[in-house]
Amino acid sequence: MSVKKLLDLTGKVALITGGSRGLGLQIAEALGEMGAKLAITARKTDELEQARAALASQHVEALPVACDVSQAAQVVPMVDKVLGHYGRIDILVNNAGATWGSPAEDHPLEAWQKIVNLNLTGTFLVTQAVAKRSMIPNRYGKIINLASISGLRGNAPGMLKTLAYNTTKGGMVNFTRALAGEWGEYNITVNAIAPGYFPSKMTYASLKIIGEELIKRTPLARLGDDQDLKGIAALLASDASRHITGQIISVDGGISAV
């Protein structure tokens, strides 16, 4: 089989959480360009519609479904709506997430629970629903989790204090590995992308404070941009990665290597 055929996603259906903007929309664009039909979910209907229109301008079909994945009662109806429209889900990108800056000794419990509910529990619930309803019965699935280099290590002195975020992204790393071990028998691969800093709505305030220092510490001397996740997402969503599972791939300009 040719490499082009291995990377081709024509006929596949991909669900991207947090797909209305930022890294989620970047990945949606990549999978759509490779031929996948998309479902994108986020909390805000206006942002979903803007994303749908942007994807349509690129000749990519996308079904917008409003859902707050941190609210357990909303998850199964969202997945069922996607399945009702497309009939199957072949690719799941767990991108929805949030952060919170606070010294650990003063971290509000409410904020801790909010980050855990979205970044970890929401990811678990979406993944479970998609697998039980489509991937396991069809014996096929490609799951891509958005971890972070913040889940691979702590924060250096003088940098931001984001204990809940680091903890949940560390949890995402082993969620990926453990699930890969369990679901390999169903021909489901589970991998994670660990981005470094990319300009986005979530990182805007942080980058104003530490952006210049991060660039100085990065071997490639730059932040990520709106193209840098597309290649790895297309690879992990396609049959070109059929023998890759349980892996955490950093996309960070080399900062986690030094």
C-alpha positions in Angstrom: 0.0 0.0 0.0 1.3 3.5 -0.9 2.1 6.0 1.8 -0.5 8.3 0.3 -3.1 5.6 0.7 -2.0 4.9 4.3 -2.5 8.6 5.1 -5.8 8.9 3.3 -8.8 9.5 5.6 -11.5 9.4 3.0 -14.6 7.7 4.4 -13.5 8.1 8.0 -15.4 10.0 10.6 -13.6 12.0 13.2 -14.9 13.6 16.4 -12.9 16.5 17.8 -13.7 17.8 21.3 -12.8 21.5 21.8 -12.9 21.7 18.0 -14.2 25.2 17.5 -10.9 27.0 17.9 -7.2 26.8 18.7 -5.4 23.4 18.6 -8.7 21.6 18.1 -9.6 23.5 15.0 -6.1 23.2 13.6 -6.4 19.4 14.0 -9.9 19.5 12.4 -8.5 21.3 9.4 -5.8 18.7 9.0 -8.1 15.7 9.2 -10.6 17.3 6.9 -8.0 18.0 4.3 -7.0 14.4 4.4 -10.6 13.4 3.6 -12.3 12.8 6.9 -15.8 13.9 7.7 -15.9 15.8 11.0 -17.9 16.3 14.1 -16.7 19.2 16.3 -17.9 19.9 19.8 -17.5 22.7 22.2 -19.6 24.7 24.7 -20.4 27.8 22.7 -22.7 27.4 19.7 -21.5 30.7 18.0 -17.9 29.6 18.0 -18.9 26.2 16.6 -20.8 27.8 13.8 -17.8 30.0 13.0 -15.6 26.9 12.9 -18.1 25.1 10.7 -18.2 27.9 8.3 -14.4 28.1 8.2 -14.1 24.4 7.5 -16.8 24.6 4.8 -14.8 27.3 3.1 -12.1 24.6 2.8 -14.6 22.1 1.4 -14.6 20.1 4.7 -17.9 18.7 6.0 -18.3 19.3 9.8 -21.2 18.6 12.1 -21.2 21.1 15.0 -22.6 19.7 18.3 -22.7 21.9 21.4 -21.6 20.0 24.5 -19.7 20.7 27.8 -17.9 17.4 28.2 -17.3 18.2 31.9 -21.0 17.7 32.4 -21.6 13.9 32.4 -25.2 14.1 31.3 -24.3 15.9 28.1 -21.7 13.4 26.8 -23.8 10.4 25.7 -26.4 12.5 23.9 -23.6 14.3 22.0 -22.0 11.0 20.9 -25.4 9.6 19.9 -26.1 12.7 17.8 -22.8 12.2 15.9 -23.6 8.5 15.4 -27.1 9.3 14.3 -25.7 11.6 11.6 -22.7 9.6 10.4 -23.3 6.1 11.6 -19.9 5.6 13.1 -16.9 7.3 14.7 -13.5 6.1 13.5 -11.2 8.8 15.0 -11.6 10.5 18.4 -9.5 13.6 19.2 -9.7 14.5 22.9 -8.7 18.1 22.8 -11.1 19.9 25.2 -9.3 21.3 28.2 -8.6 24.2 30.4 -6.0 25.5 32.8 -5.8 27.5 36.1 -2.9 29.5 37.5 -2.4 29.5 41.2 0.2 28.7 43.8 -0.5 25.2 45.1 -1.0 26.3 48.7 -3.7 28.7 47.6 -5.3 26.7 44.7 -9.1 26.9 45.1 -10.8 23.5 45.4 -13.5 24.6 43.0 -10.9 25.4 40.4 -9.1 22.1 41.0 -12.4 20.2 40.5 -13.2 22.2 37.4 -9.9 21.3 35.7 -10.1 17.6 36.7 -13.7 17.3 35.5 -12.9 18.7 32.1 -9.4 17.6 31.4 -9.6 14.1 32.8 -13.2 13.0 33.6 -14.6 14.5 30.5 -12.0 12.8 28.3 -12.8 9.5 30.0 -16.5 9.8 29.5 -16.3 10.8 25.8 -13.8 8.0 25.1 -15.9 5.4 26.9 -19.0 6.4 25.0 -17.4 6.5 21.6 -15.7 3.1 22.2 -18.7 1.3 23.5 -21.0 2.6 20.7 -18.7 2.5 17.7 -15.0 1.6 18.0 -15.3 -1.7 19.9 -18.2 -3.1 17.9 -16.5 -2.1 14.6 -13.1 -3.3 15.9 -11.4 -0.2 14.7 -10.5 3.1 16.2 -7.8 5.8 16.4 -7.8 7.8 19.6 -5.6 10.9 19.9 -5.4 12.6 23.3 -4.0 16.1 23.8 -1.7 15.9 26.7 1.0 18.6 27.2 4.7 18.8 28.0 3.4 20.1 31.4 2.3 16.5 32.0 5.8 15.3 31.5 7.5 17.4 34.2 7.0 20.1 36.7 7.3 23.8 36.2 10.7 25.4 36.6 11.2 28.0 39.3 10.0 31.4 38.2 7.6 30.0 35.6 3.8 29.7 36.0 2.2 27.7 38.8 -0.4 25.4 37.3 -0.6 22.4 39.6 -4.1 21.2 38.5 -3.2 21.5 34.8 0.1 19.6 35.2 -1.6 16.9 37.3 -4.4 16.3 34.8 -2.0 16.3 31.8 0.2 13.8 33.6 -2.9 11.8 34.2 -3.7 12.0 30.4 -0.2 10.5 29.7 -0.9 7.3 31.7 -4.6 7.3 30.6 -3.2 7.0 27.1 -0.8 4.2 28.0 -3.2 2.2 30.1 -6.0 2.4 27.5 -3.6 1.4 24.7 -2.9 -1.8 26.7 -6.6 -2.6 27.2 -8.0 -1.8 23.8 -5.3 -3.1 21.5 -7.4 -6.3 21.2 -10.1 -4.3 19.5 -7.7 -2.9 16.9 -7.9 0.5 18.6 -4.7 2.6 18.8 -4.4 5.2 21.6 -1.7 7.9 21.4 -1.1 11.3 22.8 0.3 14.6 21.5 2.1 16.7 24.1 2.3 20.2 22.7 4.6 22.8 24.1 3.4 26.4 24.1 1.1 27.5 21.2 -0.5 30.9 21.1 -4.2 30.5 21.8 -7.0 31.9 23.9 -6.0 29.6 26.7 -2.3 30.6 26.7 -2.6 34.3 25.8 -2.2 35.6 29.4 0.6 33.1 30.2 2.6 34.0 27.1 2.4 37.7 27.9 4.3 36.9 31.1 6.7 34.1 30.0 6.7 34.0 26.2 10.1 35.6 25.7 11.8 33.3 28.3 10.2 30.2 26.7 11.5 31.1 23.3 15.0 31.6 24.7 14.8 28.1 26.3 13.5 26.4 23.1 16.1 24.8 20.8 14.1 25.9 17.7 13.7 29.4 19.2 10.0 29.7 18.4 6.5 28.9 19.7 4.2 26.5 17.9 2.0 27.9 15.2 -1.2 27.0 13.4 0.5 24.4 11.2 2.7 22.5 13.7 0.2 19.9 14.9 -1.3 19.0 11.5 1.2 16.5 10.4 1.4 14.4 13.6 -2.4 14.5 13.9 -2.9 13.2 10.4 -0.3 10.5 11.0 -1.9 9.3 14.3 -5.4 9.4 12.8 -4.4 7.3 9.8 -3.5 3.7 9.0 0.1 4.9 8.6 0.3 4.7 12.4 -1.4 1.3 12.7 1.6 -0.1 14.6 2.0 2.9 17.0 0.0 2.8 20.2 0.5 4.0 23.8 3.0 6.7 22.7 3.4 10.3 23.9 4.8 12.5 21.2 6.0 16.0 22.1 5.6 18.8 19.6 7.4 21.6 21.4 10.4 22.8 19.4 12.7 20.6 21.5 12.2 22.3 24.9 11.4 19.1 26.7 14.6 17.5 25.4 17.0 20.0 27.1 
